[in-house]
Amino acid sequence: MTTWTASTFDALWTDQGAPTPGASDARGLTLTGTRGQTLRGFGGTFNELGHRAISALSEDDQGTIYRELFSPDELNFRVNRSAVGANDFAASWYSYDETPGDYALEHFSVERDEDHVIPFIRQAQGYQDDMVLHCSPWSPPTWMKNPPAYNFGTLVMTQENLDAYAQYFVRFVQAYAERGITVSQVHVQNEVFADQKFPSCVWTSEQLRIFVRDHLGPAFEAAGLTAKIFLGTLNGPEDMKFTATGQALTNYARFVDNILFDDEARKHIAGIGYQWAGQHAVARTHDAWPELEIMQTESECGFGDNTWEEAEYVFHLVRHYLQHGATGYTYWNMALEPGGLSTWGWPQNSLITVDTQARTFTRNPEYYVLKHYSSAVRPGAVPLGVTGRFSAQGSAYENPDGSIVVVVQNALDRDEEFAFTVPGDAAKSFHATLGARSLNTFVIPA
């Protein structure tokens, strides 16, 4: 029997019973017969502030949160992210080697990660023995940058600096492996276009091409690492945007294709990670380079209000990325304290809010957004092509066991009739009345 679960802002994750068999309305989705890329799954990010918040709860509540996030029977977060050093939701800025001029990396250490990041990862490992862990730095060690600071700046492109930074990645992957943690993917830099007051580092297309081709790729090969190198995480390019000084034009091909048309660079690149403004480039990359894996690497974070409107937007983002070639979708902060304040002052959304004083926690609307997808769309699923009036609000997937999952929104302020049609298979077709401003998941058994 087909199952139906729905959420609205005032009724989250409610069992709606079974929809009515048979498609009786042309206003809906119809399968086209096309199939997309195989999906790895969904996940979140192992941030220090998130683990610190969860750790304030009782052991029973901590166990509940970790089970709900990572258990295959719950949100099933399998595709997770971690920083190489500090990110903007670390308790304070740090890298793994802050000894100036230490090109031999004699002082390299991931010991800081033992406080929060690695214990967080181990909680996921308890449920996900084949977890996909993708990692990126927010900033290189400060002495490798100009200016020498975690925030702002860029990498100094000298031979000894580039070689040392490539070995920095190698040492990170090896250090995690020694602790029983497999790094699946290394993304060269978080948000290469972002020059921010939190840890960041701007890279040009040419800098990325040279670093991957001549330094990082050969270093990974020489070390025999199985971790894949991804050109990411790209928060762009945007062909056009308006700034305080006027119109800014950035040609997509001159950034992405400049690197990928270099055969020696591309042979080291297994895929591309996109986030934020990268949503505008993902389809073009998938069309031109279908052999490269595309990952969505960071969900957009809102401003700490955790509203239903923000949740509706994230629902759209998940659909957009998966329909345009991404194999995984990674949420940002899995848990934060009330207000979601970062170390540097930006309040952001999270799946769960932890009141560390009262020692209680709340599941926020975006928790249920991810649940509508991740609890039903299993690793190994493929997106199914759809057409129809709801094709801008819904999507369909076939799981490895043959079941079909339909995830659809009714964004209107009134109830709307919805039909799902499987041509030639009336037994799998159905119709239902979707509530106003609702998110819905239907699972059709094999």
C-alpha positions, 0 to 999 in steps of 0.5 A, spaced: 500 500 500 502 506 498 504 511 504 503 518 505 506 523 510 505 530 510 508 536 513 505 543 514 508 549 519 503 547 524 502 539 523 509 536 522 510 529 519 503 527 520 501 520 517 495 521 512 494 514 510 493 512 503 492 516 497 486 514 492 488 509 487 488 511 480 490 518 477 484 522 476 487 529 475 491 531 469 494 536 475 500 532 477 506 529 475 507 523 470 513 519 469 517 520 462 521 514 463 528 517 463 532 516 469 538 520 472 544 519 476 545 514 482 544 518 489 549 517 494 544 520 499 543 526 504 547 528 510 550 534 515 556 537 517 560 536 523 561 542 526 564 544 533 558 548 535 553 543 534 557 537 537 558 542 543 551 544 544 548 536 543 553 534 549 550 539 554 544 534 553 543 528 557 546 521 555 539 519 553 537 525 549 544 525 545 543 518 543 536 520 541 539 526 536 544 521 534 540 516 532 535 520 529 540 523 524 544 517 522 540 511 523 538 508 516 531 508 519 531 515 521 534 521 517 539 516 514 545 521 514 550 518 510 553 523 506 556 528 511 561 533 511 567 536 515 572 542 515 580 541 514 581 545 520 576 551 523 570 553 519 566 559 521 562 554 526 568 552 530 569 555 537 575 559 535 579 559 529 585 554 528 589 550 523 593 543 523 600 547 523 601 554 525 608 554 525 611 559 520 615 556 515 614 549 517 614 547 510 616 540 512 610 540 517 613 537 523 608 541 527 602 538 523 597 535 528 589 534 528 589 533 535 584 539 536 579 535 532 579 530 538 575 535 542 568 535 538 569 534 531 572 527 531 567 524 537 561 527 532 564 523 526 564 517 531 557 518 532 555 517 525 560 511 524 556 508 529 550 507 524 553 508 517 559 504 516 560 506 509 559 513 510 561 518 505 565 524 508 567 530 504 572 535 507 574 542 505 578 547 508 576 554 510 583 557 510 590 554 509 595 555 515 595 563 516 603 563 514 601 560 507 597 566 506 597 573 504 595 577 508 597 572 514 590 571 517 584 566 517 579 571 514 580 574 508 586 573 503 589 568 498 594 562 498 601 565 496 603 561 490 610 559 491 613 552 489 615 551 496 608 553 499 604 549 494 608 543 495 607 544 503 600 545 502 599 539 498 602 535 503 598 538 508 592 535 505 595 528 504 597 528 512 590 530 514 587 524 510 592 520 513 591 522 520 584 521 520 585 514 517 590 512 523 583 514 527 579 509 523 576 515 519 576 514 512 576 521 508 572 519 501 573 526 498 577 532 499 574 539 496 580 544 495 577 550 498 570 552 501 567 557 497 573 559 493 569 566 491 568 568 498 573 573 501 570 573 508 571 575 515 570 568 518 576 563 515 576 564 508 581 564 502 579 566 495 582 562 489 582 564 482 581 559 476 588 559 474 590 558 481 586 552 482 588 549 475 595 549 477 595 547 484 590 541 482 595 539 476 602 540 479 601 539 486 595 536 489 594 531 484 601 528 484 601 528 492 595 524 492 598 519 487 605 519 490 601 517 497 597 512 494 591 515 497 584 513 495 580 519 497 578 523 491 579 530 489 573 534 488 573 541 484 570 545 490 566 547 494 564 552 488 559 558 491 559 560 483 560 562 478 555 567 477 554 570 470 552 576 473 550 579 479 549 586 482 554 589 487 555 595 491 559 598 485 555 596 480 554 590 475 559 584 476 560 579 470 563 572 471 563 567 465 562 560 467 566 557 462 572 561 464 572 559 471 570 552 470 572 549 463 578 553 464 580 547 469 576 542 466 579 543 459 586 542 461 587 534 461 592 534 466 588 537 471 582 534 469 585 527 470 586 528 478 579 531 479 573 526 480 567 531 481 565 538 483 562 540 489 557 546 489 553 550 494 550 557 495 550 561 488 553 554 485 546 552 484 546 556 478 552 552 475 550 545 477 546 544 470 551 546 466 556 542 469 552 536 469 550 537 461 557 538 459 561 533 464 556 528 465 562 523 467 564 528 473 560 527 480 557 533 482 555 534 490 551 539 493 556 541 499 552 546 503 545 547 504 543 555 505 543 557 512 538 562 513 538 567 519 537 563 525 529 564 525 528 557 523 521 559 519 517 555 515 518 560 509 526 558 510 524 551 510 520 551 503 526 554 500 530 549 502 525 544 500 526 547 493 534 547 493 534 539 495 529 538 489 533 543 484 540 539 486 538 532 485 534 534 479 540 537 475 545 532 477 547 532 484 549 525 487 548 528 494 545 533 499 549 536 505 545 540 510 549 545 514 548 545 522 545 539 524 544 542 531 545 549 534 544 553 541 538 558 541 539 563 536 544 559 532 549 564 533 556 563 529 563 565 533 563 571 528 556 573 529 551 571 524 545 567 526 544 561 522 538 555 522 539 548 524 535 542 524 535 541 531 535 547 537 539 545 543 537 549 549 543 548 553 540 551 560 534 547 560 537 541 557 532 540 552 532 540 544 527 542 539 526 539 531 526 545 527 522 545 520 528 544 516 529 537 520 522 535 517 524 538 510 530 533 510 526 527 513 521 528 507 527 526 502 532 522 506 527 517 510 524 515 504 529 516 498 535 511 499 542 511 497 543 508 490 536 511 488 535 514 481 531 520 480 526 519 475 524 524 469 517 527 470 512 532 467 506 535 469 504 542 472 507 540 479 514 538 476 516 545 479 514 543 486 515 535 486 520 530 484 520 522 483 525 517 485 526 509 484 530 506 490 534 500 489 528 495 491 524 498 486 519 502 490 518 509 488 518 515 492 514 522 490 516 528 494 512 534 492 510 541 495 503 544 495 506 551 495 499 555 494 495 558 500 489 553 498 488 545 498 490 543 491 489 536 487 495 532 485 495 526 481 501 521 480 501 517 474 505 511 472 504 510 464 501 503 463 501 501 471 494 504 474 496 500 480 502 505 482 498 511 480 494 515 485 491 522 487 490 526 493 488 533 495 495 536 498 494 541 504 495 548 503 503 550 504 504 542 505 510 538 504 508 531 502 512 524 501 509 518 498 512 511 497 509 506 492 512 499 494 515 495 489 
